[in-house]
Amino acid sequence: MILTYIEIRDNKIKKASLEALGEAKRTAERLNIPAAAVVVGSTVESLATELLAGGAAKVFILENPAFGRYSTQDHAQALAELAGKIKPLAIFFSGTALGRDLAPRLAARLGAGLASDCTRIAVDGGQVEYTRPIFAGKALLTLRLNTSPQLATLRPNVFPVFPPATAAGEVVRESAGVPADRTRAEVAEIIGEQGGETDVCEADIIISGGRGMKGPENFGLLRELAALLPRAAVGASRSAVDSGWIGHQHQVGQTGKTVSPNLYLAFGISGAIQHVAGMSSSKVIVAVNKDPEAPIFKVADFGAVGDLFEVIPRLRDEIKKLRSE
């Protein structure tokens, strides 16, 4: 089977995990094997129905009060024990911060190969092939893993969620526990961002600002736009984050978050290769910059050479008109 690790936040399934499960289902169908999901937590049994409807033929529940807070060591140990029992062909993770933390740890425990940040998964001759960007997105690498199991993290917002179906399948409860003396680190607290802004990794639309925003107060303009659009989030370049204009959780790029929204709006971002590496797989890219030679225009589908402080208010007003019709 192909097993998918399901990430939970506030007792809800992360969209990126449903995307990974959907791709596991499609890949498993090509191999004529089942897709399964595994949930690790303290109160997760109620989520099984949603996972069965999302493509899983079997849902493994590793439920233990000790798993109420995420711990890399504990979750990796629990998953390693499950993998030893069921021996899946592959284990998929969403390429979120948690997935990128947990997958390598599990790969090390299992002595397994890991394909990270995958943007395409195919089956050729009965073998799974993983495609991922390399050299800051300038090239694509397709590889096969000869270990068992094969581990992969899937870039969020690239793979579609499997169309919901009738929730039919098996729920399996497995005992899981890690001795307290083996737990060396755990998440003490998760502090949510004030205002409940959408995470850039989960957003369908990202409105990003760079050095051209000129200061932290002007990111309010981007938040105004985001508030007018569905599933929109505010992003930023590294220069804006390093200047202290906006928090690091908004940073898009090689040293920030890798995103693939349906629409990426770049205001005052020059387009350094490190930034482009984190957003080049966006479905549509729109750039606004005063410099006609800015590198961002090379990857943009649409570009406007102009002052962002003139463009943003006009764009905002036009969106408001459309919403009022």
Sequence and secondary structure as in RCSB ss.txt:
>XXXX:A:sequence
MILTYIEIRDNKIKKASLEALGEAKRTAERLNIPAAAVVVGSTVESLATELLAGGAAKVFILENPAFGRYSTQDH
AQALAELAGKIKPLAIFFSGTALGRDLAPRLAARLGAGLASDCTRIAVDGGQVEYTRPIFAGKALLTLRLNTSPQ
LATLRPNVFPVFPPATAAGEVVRESAGVPADRTRAEVAEIIGEQGGETDVCEADIIISGGRGMKGPENFGLLREL
AALLPRAAVGASRSAVDSGWIGHQHQVGQTGKTVSPNLYLAFGISGAIQHVAGMSSSKVIVAVNKDPEAPIFKVA
DFGAVGDLFEVIPRLRDEIKKLRSE
>XXXX:A:secstr
 EEEEE EETTEE HHHHHHHHHHHHHHHHHT  EEEEEEESS GGGHHHHHHTT SEEEEEE GGGGS  HHHH
HHHHHHHHHHH  SEEEEESSHHHHHHHHHHHHHHT  EEEEESEEEEETTEEEEEEEETTTTEEEEE   SSSE
EEEE TTTS         SEEEEE     GGG           TT    TTT SEEEEE GGG SGGGHHHHHHH
HHHSTTEEEEE HHHHHTTSS GGGBBSTTSB    SEEEEES    HHHHTTTTT SEEEEEES TT THHHH 
SEEEES HHHHHHHHHHHHHHHHH 
